[in-house]
Amino acid sequence: MLISLTKMTRALCGLLCAALLLLCLPVASAAVDKDACGCGRSPVILLPGYSGPQLVQDLGTVNEEKVWPISIQGDNTQTLLEGILAMLPKLLADANGNRETVIKKAGETLAALTERIAMRPDGTSKYNIRALPEGAHASRWDVMLKNGQRLLNNQRPITESFIGAGDGHTTADHVYFFASDWRMGEIENARQLDAYIQQVKEDSGHAQVSLFGVSYGGLLAATYFTYYGEKGDIDRCVLHAPALDGSTLAVDLLKKKDFAFDAASLVDFLMVFLNIESVLDQRIAGLDLQTLSGIAVEVLRRYLVPEILLFGSFWDIIPTAQYEALKAEYLDPVANAAIIRASDRVHREVMPFVAETLRKMQLRGVKIMNISGFGVPLGGGSSLNSDYVIEVQSTTGAAALALGESWQQGCFAGIRRRCTDPNHRHLSPCHTVDAASAYLPEHTWFFGGQYHGQAAWDAYGAALYCKWLFSDEIRDIYSHPDYPQFRDSCNPTDALELRFSGSISGYLTENDETLLLTNTSRSYALSVHAVHAEGLDFNVNFFSNITVQPGETIRLRYETVLPYSEAVFGLRVNYTRETAPPIRETRTFRFSALPAGEARPAFLTGAASPPGNLAPLRFPPRHILLLLTGGFLSVALTGLCAGLAKRRRTARAVAKP
């Protein structure tokens, strides 16, 4: 009996070992299949912003027709925009000043162009509409290029910034474009995204994928994480200007009586959005932008808003604080029940718990970063600190002062701090944003003056998110001195970048020796005339005007006395962009001047200083006057002394016998 028990025990042990081996086999198989191509980089799925993907009616039939975006022949949007700007004065003149005539004509045209994307009261499409391209393989970037479908991807600058050689890039067959019906809500699109991810895994041979969510696509990523994140399919994620708590701009369009597009900011936004330099400035000089803005707002409110109120996606971008009141005012609880049911989930299960959801994903091994612009007025004229489309607090969770509001000691004392480490500094150099309250304080980067979703137009921004996706060089905001938490936007439209030689962007310390000015334009030289300081005794001296070629960095000498305590000051650069004709421009940069003698803060350590030529010295007029006066007095005194000496010698010679 004892022998039988022993044999039985050995048999059971053998069976147990076999079972354990069998359980391990799928894990071993998954480890082998995790990177079938051996590249070491997971494929990236681009989640585009609102209204991005192309919509087609009756796909595959004789009646097939593209219904979104509104058909425009060719890809030259710059030429189109210039044509519109040339047409508008004539349109206004033909209306004999009758504003209502222009609104009615433009509104009826818009309504006819957008009628095919209309929805029913229950949030379903009136017509048989599908988004293109369909399926993972067809939406892979190399396949789209081969099929002549480049224009189907409305995020081409971002997509193309991924492609290249080296650790910070990937190949075209590892980039996918998720084309969803953007009219639907995030709940439905997250369900479709989950199915799409399984297709990408099969098509690519990778066990995990990475996500790059832009604006509305950033909220989609958060919604996906909420309901499907625990499946373990995501390797890395970039949230770029994500609408994590919607956008007040949507609320303003509905409710703000004096809603009006800020003309100057709108022109800047369009220039950056279209990736052009100093063209629109010349085209709009004779336009009445205030009148045109008022007409555009009325057209949108009368002819487009009634349609988009039936889009589930529109309700998903209403901020949580205004959602319940607006829902009660604009949606019928019976006819619009399906829209309400889905958007309620977004506002009650996704948005309030974004920070917790993202942190939970990080703990599961997902590498997540957030990129946001700040320091730009909201498009509807609001002073909320934003990137023109979404306010900073929605995209990042960070506390931000309104534009024009001055920082005072303790003004951020009452915020909910998600980072409580006293050794960490999350206050922006201009003292207008405190990222300690951000959803991800250690993994959120801010670009001063960057417009919505435009990091790809900024070489620094594109390098940052590519390193995040395709290498392990960047782990958090402290990983690399060239990629601090706060930095000014330096895209070609902005023309120039300003920083000091020994500190990270936005700071002046006793370790700095020169001021670095970089021409970020890709096409035009800059003639720099002067640099003026505001808020600090600071002088920049250089000889005559300085010509800075595209991509060139010039070092400028300066004189200053550091303050006794940290102080914010501005440097205003006056320059000419050498276009045809040349354009005079001004840009102001804000810095924090740190007092001398204090220990160098850890977040400033090791800032890289790019090479640059030292500008010829120029003395200020008062210095020149002092030098001339001193020189004149020196010559006069020398002459006087020489004369006295001569008279003395003469007198001695006469006195001799």
Buried (B, 14 or more C-beta within 10 A) or exposed (E): EEEEEEEEEEEEEEEEEEEEEEEEEEEEEEEEEBBEEEBEBBBBBBBBBBBBBBBBBBBEEEEEEBBBBEEEEEEEBBEBBBEEBEEBEEBBEEBEEEEEBBBBBBBEEBBEBBEBBBBEBEBEBEBEBBBBBEEBBBBBBEBBEEEEBEEBBBBBBBBBBBBEEEEBBBBBBBBBBBBBBBBBBBBBBBBBBBEBBEBBBEBBBBBBBBBBBBBBBBBBBBBBBBBBBEEEBBBBBBBBBBBBBBBBBBBBBBEBEEBBBBBEBBBBBBBBBBBBBBBBBEBBEEBBBEBBBBBBBBBBBBBBBEBBBBBBBBBBBBBBEBBEEBBEEBBEEEEBBBBBEBBBBBBEBBBEBBBEBBBBBBEEEBBBBBBBBBBBBBBBBBEBBBBBBBBBBBBBBBBBBBBEEEBEEEBBEEEEBBBEEEEBBBBBBBBBBBBBBBBBBBBBBBBBBBBBBBBBBBBBBBBBBBBBBBBEBBEBBBBBBBBBBBBBBBBBBBBBBBBBBBBBBBBBBBBBEBBBBBBBBEEBBBBBBEBBBEBBEBBBBBEEBBBBEBEBBBBBBBEBEBBEEBBBBBBEBBBBBBBEEEBEBEBEBBBBBBEEEEEEBEBBEEBEBEEBEEBEEBBEEEEEEEEEEEEEEEEEEEEEEEEEEEEEEEEEEEEEE
